[in-house]
Amino acid sequence: MAFSMAGRRALKAVLIDLSGTLHVEDMAVPGAQEALNRLRQASVAVKFVTNTTKESKRNLLERLQHLNFDLQENEIFTSLSAARSLLEQKQHRPLLLVEDSALEDFTGIDTSEPNAVVIGLAPDHFNYQTLNKAFRMIVDGAPLIAIHKARYYRRKDGLALGPGPFVTGLEYATDCRATVVGKPEKTFFAQALSDLGCSPSEAVMIGDDARDDVGGAQNAGMLGILVRTGKYREGDENKISPPPHLTCDSFPDAVEHILQNLL
């Protein structure tokens, strides 16, 4: 344990990553449902924060409830939600490079004559023709908005490329910098905490991504707990500074640590 607790306020909120932390596709992490139920019995708020862009919040909720997780739609904050907020604020008309199953989270957003490029994880749309269309728009002045820039994620069949390499390719080709709205951005964590009535110093983040989950949370002033499930690879905890408050085997171990040491 490397993160000092000196001067920290009593824990009020736990932010929990989804893919790789509670589940991998349609398989739950062993013991995760029971651990979540134990956490809910404590005097702490719980919120689920995810960079998942392959499916809408509604589809994600249905997947998790099918796996017997106890959660409600208003407890989930996604990078798609953050992207929509930015589009509404800037009044952009986006070219949406996201999977079709995620499009419902942008219902009502004007996409006619697009003047901005929004890119998430869209394996079915990452082809030369579509990426070249995005490239030409950006060269002509359209802003590039990255829902997130994860390098890779975990599927049942192994690691798979995230949207980060494709975002970086467009940045390189157009000599521009993308605006990133998901984890690890401080604004993402601030938005996630905004309706929980607590400050970052009163919150902890649990996730399987050392950079985006744990590093991002700790840069925002929270504690970060890294779990060795999902996309975790040996030594990931050494790739961020400061190192995680705790690195443990899985979500149930993280919950046990919180219940025994942080409340």
ABEGO torsion letter per residue (X at the ends): XABBABGBBBBABBBBBBBGAABBEABBBBGAAAAAAAAAABBBBBBBBBABAABBAAAAAAAAAAAGBBBBAAABBBAAAAAAAAAAAAGBBBBBBBBAAAAAAABGBBABGBABBBBBBBAAABBAAAAAAAAAAAAAGBBBBBABABABBBBAAEBBBBAAAAAAAAAAAAGBBBBBABOABAAAAAAAAAAAGBBAAABBBBBABAAAAAAAAAAAGBBBBBBABEABBBGAAAABOBBBABBBABAAAAAAAAAAAAX
